[in-house]
Amino acid sequence: MRLENPAPMLVPAVLLVTLAIPRLHAADTAQQTEWQLPNENSRLSFASDTPMVFIDQGRNAAEWDQLAAFWNESTESDIDPRTGLPVTRKVIKIKVPLGLSAPPIPIENPPTLAKWVLGKRLFFDGVLSSDGTVACSSCHAPEKGFSDQLKVSHGIGGQLGGINAPSIINSAFNARQFWDGRAMSLEEQAQGPVENPLEMSTEATNSAWVEAIGRIRQIDGYAKQFPLAFGSPPTRDTVAKAIATFERTVLSGNSIADRAEVAMRARTAGGRAEPTARDYASVLSAAVARGDGAALKPLDLLEIDKDALGQAAERLARGRALFFGKARCNGCHGGENFTDNRFHNLGIGVTDGELPKTVLGRFGSLPTGHKNPRLVGAFKTPTLRGLLDTAPYMHDGSLESLEEVVDFYDRGGNANAFLDEKLRDYDAETRFEQARAAGRKYEGPEVKLVGPNQKPITQLKLNLSVPEKRDLVLFLRALQGDPVDRVVSDRTLYTEGEAVEHTGPSGARSVSFRAGFPSFR
């Protein structure tokens, strides 16, 4: 049995603002489609705007406990900064899933409902692509874990990309975006695919965004709502901000692993300890009692008896100990989102000790003057949350299952001249060099001579047993959190609704819309 979050109650909220409806004219310049300074008279008033705030358990435990669902419509009292008068206005409170903190937010892009609705609509809209066939959701589909479950993605005209599409679940916590880290924020990342000829664009790189903004401005819904949200017509800047606002709500947590951590803290009265089989048994029993299919299905525990539950709890405790111990997974997959947000060369794509010349990874995206050879072939450490929906794995989609991933790490990756230091046995390499310099026979772990300089590389093997591998995989499966909330993943919620245009006595036009969104075509 799988329990779904109920659809949110859409509370009518009439938003009434006088505005001029802008259109794209021939005189518009590339700069005017890139950004425009906001007109505060077009933007929603302070009282009419609806801010969005993230409430997490770590910093706001009392309020977090009181929130009934992920998406909570409420009101707040505040002071209008323009008039200095007190106002009561609507607010959306996001209950951050258990195990996560509130995501960082750029000061220049505070989240509001108006921005979020625009971002969600754009995320699912092919208008950003040159021929209207590719949307953000084409490669980041909610039903596929906000990825596409392909080795490499299919872009405009059916073209194949060169890299696996990562899930955007919890991407709000990434220090950098893209596998090679070339974007510093969600706002910057959202701009990349539009001008990529393998993803969304058949236009020249420097005109793809100009053409995209032109298409967006010709759609009434966008033309009317962007001034309300941003105080300007659609621009590259505001489109990127809207999409990023939506993507920051693509969150998943509350996994069995998260719940076991909470149970451990309750058992030890907040003391520092590690979850035991007792803690896992407690949260698994609670999940069974609630019929929590989202938590139990990843562990194949939908139909279990007491003995099977106890065995699973023991295995999860052993798997966690391996993750933080012998298997050394937490060396790169640490923190609440299980990533160090750094870049590592694992040897993915290596043949006979050589990386393909085109596989530069982080090194390739670093600006000239800052190239670090140690980052050749290094790619971003992904989160381990939501793994079961995002196979195949690695930046090239070359590993089909978690079992294959564990086997890959067990052998120490693939040897190459730039293999990450965390996968190398430096002691063995040093002994080899000493033996070679002294002209004596080397005795020790296997050393591979790679690259044009015949660099000695020794892979640091984990030497996991078959049962240990199984327990480790089970723990990885226990990191699967709740599905992303329906208000985010269901493309119809808050993107379809009623809009009414009014003409006042002076001829000024205004738009009101209820919780939902106007027709876009």
N, C-alpha and C positions, 0 to 999 in steps of 0.2 A: 504493500500500500504506500502510495506516495502522497504526501500532504502538500498541497499548493498554497501559497499565500493568497488570500482573497483579493479580488480586485479592489483597488482603493476607491473610497467614496469621492466622487468628483464634485466638490462643493462649488456651486455657481459663484463666479466672481466677475462682476461687470467692470470692465476696465474702459474708461472713457477719457479720450485724449484728443485734442485738436491737432491736426498735423497736415502738412502738405505731402502729397504722394509723389516721391521722386521717380524719375525715369532715366534710363541711360540715353544720352544724346551723343551725337557725333563729336561734339566738342569736349566730351569727357576725356580726360587724359588717363594714362596708365597710373599716374599717382592718385587720381581721384578714385580709381577702383582698388588701389592698394590700401588706402586709409583716408579717413576724413575726421576732422575734429567734430565732436558731438554738438548738436544743437539741443540745449537743455529744455527748450520749449517743446521739442518733439518727443522727448523721452517721457515715460510714465512718471507721474509725480511720486514723491517719496511715499505718500500715503497709499497710492494705488499700486506701487511696485510690491512684489512678493519676494523677499529674500529667501535663500536656502541656507540652512546651517546644518553642520554635521555634529552629531552627538555620539561620542564614543564612551565605552565603559570605563576606560582608564582614567579619564579626566573628569567625567560627569556621571559617575556611577548611579547616583540617586535619580537623576532625570532619565538616564538611559533605561533603568529598570522600569520606569513608569510608561515609556513609549510602547504603544501596542503593536506597532508594525514597523517595517522599514521606512515607509512613506507616511508622514504624519502632518496633517493640515491643522494649523493652530493660529493663534493671534498673538501679537506682542504689542506692548506699549513702548513708544520711543518719542524722540524729539525731532521734528522736521528741521534739518540743518538750514534750510532756506528761510523759514518763517520763525523758528524758535518755539513753535507751538507743539504741545503734546498731540500725538496721533496714535490711534490703534489700527494696526494693519495686519494683513495675513502674513504668515510665515510657513515655510515648509521645513519640517525638522526630519533629517535623515538619521535613522538609527543605524549607526555603523555596525556591521556584523561583528559578532564576538571574535576576538583575536586580533582585530585591526584597530589602529588609531584613526582619527580624522585625517583625511588626505591633505597634503599641503596645497595651498591655493595662492596663485600670484596676486599681488596686491592690486594689479591693474585689471583683474578680471573676477571681481566678487560674484559668486553665483546668485542668479535670480531665476524665478520660474519662467519669465519671458525668454531669457537666454536659453534655458534648458529645453524648453519646448522647441525653439528654433533649431537648436543643436540636434535634438532627437529627430526632428523631421528631416534635416539635412543628412543625418547619418544613414537614413534609409532611402534617400532620394538619389536617383541616378543623374540629377541635373548637374552635378559637379563634373561628370565625365563628358567628353566631347560628343559622343553619340547617344548619351542618355541611358546606356546599358549597364554601367558599373557604378555601384554605390559603395560607401564605406562598409556596409553590411554584406556586400558580396564576398569579401574576404574575412569579415568578422561577424559571422552570422550567430545570433543568440542561440539558435537551436544546435549549434556546433561549438558551444563553449566560446563564442565570440572569436572563433577562428574559422578556417574552412575545411580542416581535416584533410588537406591535400599536401603532397610532398612540396610542391611549389604552387603558387596561386595562378589563376587564369585572369588575365586582364582584358583590356579593350581589344576587340577583334579576336578574342580567343588566344591572345599571345600568352606565353608562359613566362612567369617571372623567374628570377634567379635565386629565390630564397623562400624559406618556409614562412608563412604568415603567422606571427605570434598572436596569442590571445591578447585582447585588451582588458581582460579581467584584472582588476587591481593595478592597471597600468598607471593610475594616478600616483602610485608610490615609487615609480621608476625615477631614478636620478637622471637618466637619459633615455631617449626613445630610439627605436630601431635597433636591430641586432648589432650595428656598428656604432651606436651611440651618437649619431650625427645630429640629432635634435635634442635640445635641452629641456623641452617641455611638451606637453600635449598640444599646446597651441602651435608650436613649431612643427611637430610631427604631422598635424592635420593638413599642413600645406604641401607636404611632399608628394603624395599620390596624384594630386590634380595635374601636376606638370610632368609626371613620369610617363614616357611613351609606352611602357609595358603595362601600366596600370589603368590610367584614366584618360590620357591625352593623345589625340591625333594632331594637336596643334604644336607649333614651335614652342619650346620651353618658355620663352619670354612672353608669349601671348596666351598661353593656356588659361591663366588666371583671369586675364582681361576678358576673354571669351566666356569663362564660367560665370563671372560676376554679371556680365551682360545678360546671360540666360536667366540667372536668379532674379534680376531686377524686372524682368518681363513677367514674372509670376506674381499675381496680385497678393497672395497670402504673404509672401516674403517682403514684397514692396511695402506693405502696410505694417508688418510686424517688426521689421528691423529698426525703424525709427522709434518705436515704442520701447524696445529693449535696449538700444544703444544710442539713440539720438542721432542716427545717421542712416542713410540707405545702406544696403548690403555692400560690404567691401571685403577684400581678402582678410583684413585684420579682424573684422567683426564675425565673419564666417568661421574663421579659425577659433575665435573665442567661444562662439556658440557651440561648436562641436566638442571642444575641450570641456566645456561646462557639463555637457551630457555625459561624456566619457568618464568624468570623475565620479559618477554615480554607478558605474559598472563595477560593483563590489561583490565579493564572495568571501565568507568566513564561516564561523560557527561549525567547523569540522569536528569530527570525533576527537581529533588531537587537541583542538582548542578546548573542548569541553572537559577533557581529562586534565588539562592544566588547571582549569577552574576547580575541578573536584579535588585535585591535589592541594591547592591553596586552602580550600575550605577544611580539608582533613587536617592540615598542619597549622591551622589558624594563621595563615599568611606566611608561614615560615618558608625558607628556601629549601626546596627538595626537588625530586624528580617524580613524575607520575609513575605509579606502579600498576601491576596487573589489577590490583584492587580498584584503582581509579578508573581504569578502562572498563572493568566489569560493571562499575556503577553507572557510567554514562551509556554503555551499551544496553544495559537493562532498562534504563529510562527511555532510550530511543525505541526499544521494542514495545514498551508499554504505551508509547504515544503513536505507534505505527509510523515511525519516522523513516519512510522509505528512502528519502534523499540521503540520509546518513548511513543506513544499513546496506543499501544496494551496492555501493562501492566495495564493501567487505564481503559480499555474497552471504549476507546474514538475514535475508528476508524471512526465511523459515528455519528457525534454529531451536534447539533444546538448551537446557541449562548447561549441560556439559560442553556443547559446542561454543556457547558464549564464553565460558570460562577459558577454553582453549584459545579462542580468538584474543581474549584479553591478555593472556600470557604471551602470545606471539607478538601482539602490539607493543608490549613492554620491552620484549627482546629487540624488536625492530627499531624502537626509539633509541635503545642503548647502542645499537649498531650505528644508527644515523649520526649520533653525537660522539661515537667512539671509534671502533675499529674501521668502519667504512668511511669515516672522515667527511661525510656529506656536508656537515655544517661549516666546514672550512670555506665554502662558497655559498651555501644555501642557509644563511643565518638570518636572524631577525624575524619579525612578525610576518613578513611576506616571503620568507625563505629565499632571500637573495642578498648578495653583498653589493649588488648594483655595480659590479666591476666587470672586467673583460678578461677572458682566459682562452688560451690556445689549448684545445683538447686533442688536436690532431684530426679533427673531422675532415674528411675528404682527402687525407694523405694516402699516397700510393708509393710504395717502396721508399718511405722516409721523406718524400717530397710533397709539399703543398702545391696545388695548382697555382700558377703565377698570378691568376686573377683573384685568389682568395687572400685578401689583405686584411680583412676584418677592421678592427679599431685603428690599426696603423694607417689604413687607407683614408679614413675619415678625419684624421688629425690634420690640422692646418700645417702648411709648409713652414718650416722653422721650429716645429714642435713634434716632428716624427720620432716615435720611440720604437726602435727595432724589436724590443721585447714584446710589443703588441701586434706583431705580424701574425695574422691568422687568429687573432683573439676576438671572441664574440661575447656579447652580454650574457651574464648569468640570468636565466629566466626564473620567475617565481615557480614554486612547486605546487602552488594552489591551483585547483582545477585541472590537474593533469589528465584525468580520465577522458575528458572531452576534447583534448587537443592533440592527440596522436595524428601523424607521426612526429617524432621528436628530433631535436637538434636543429641548428639554423638551416640545414639543408634537407631536413625531413628524412634522413637516411635510416633512422632507427624506428622500427614499427611498434615496439611495446616497451613497457617499463622493465620487463625481464631483459630485453636486449640492452637497455640503457645501463642496468646494473652490471651486466656482463662486460660492457664496454669499460666502465670504471674499474671493474675488478682486475682487468688486465693492464690498467694504467693508461688508458687512452691509446693514441697512435703516436709512435715516436716520430719526431721531426725536430729540426734545428731550433724551433721556437716553442717547443712544448712547455706548458706552464710549469713553474717551479713547484706547485703543489702536487704535480703528478710525477715528479722526478726523485730518484734516489741519489742525492748529491754525494752521500758517503761512498756509494759504489763507484760513481763517476770519478771521484777524487782518487780512490784506490787504483782505478784503471789507469788514470793519468800518471800516477806515481810509478806503477809497474812498467808502463810503456817508457817513461823517462829513464828508468833504471835498467831497462832491457831484460826484465824478468817476466815470467808468466803471470798473468792476472788470474786470480781465483775469486769468484763471487757471482752475484746476479748478472744476468745477461746484459751486455752493453751493445748498443747498436750504433754504428758509425754512419751519420747522416749528413746530408748537405755537401756542398762543394769542398768544405774544409774538413769533412769526415769528423764532425763533432760527436764526441761520445755522449749518448743519451741512454739512461737506464730508467725504464718506466717503474714507478712505485706501485707494485701490485698490492691488492688488498687481501688476496688469499681467503676469500669468503667461501664457506662451505655451501652446499646446495640448500640445506635448511636455513642457513643464515640469509642467503639471497631471498628465499621465500618470505622470511619474516621482515626483511627490509622492504620488499615490495609491498607487503601488507601495510606497513606503516606509511609508505608513500600514498597508498590508496586512502588511508585515514586522514590525509590532508585535504581530501575533496570536501569542499564546503557546501553550504546550501546553494541551490540555483540562484542566479541573479534575480532579484525581485521582478515580478511581472510588470510593475509600473515602468521599469527600465527595459525589459526584454521584449515585451509585447508592443509591437510597432504601432498598434492602433490606439493605445491608451495615451491620452493627452496630445494626440496629433490629429484628431479629427473632431470637429465641433462646429459651432455656429458663430458666424460673424455678421454684424449688421453695420452698414455704413450710414451715417447721419449727416444731414445738411442743416446747419443752424440758420437763424434769421439773417446773419451777415454773409451767408454763403460759405462759411468755413466748414470743412469736412472733418468728421471724427469717426473713429471705429470703436465699437465695443465688442468684446468676445467673451463667451463663457468658458469655463474650464474645459479646454479642448482647443481646437485650432481651426481656422477657417479653411475652406476649400482652396486647394493650391492650383487647380487647373481650370 
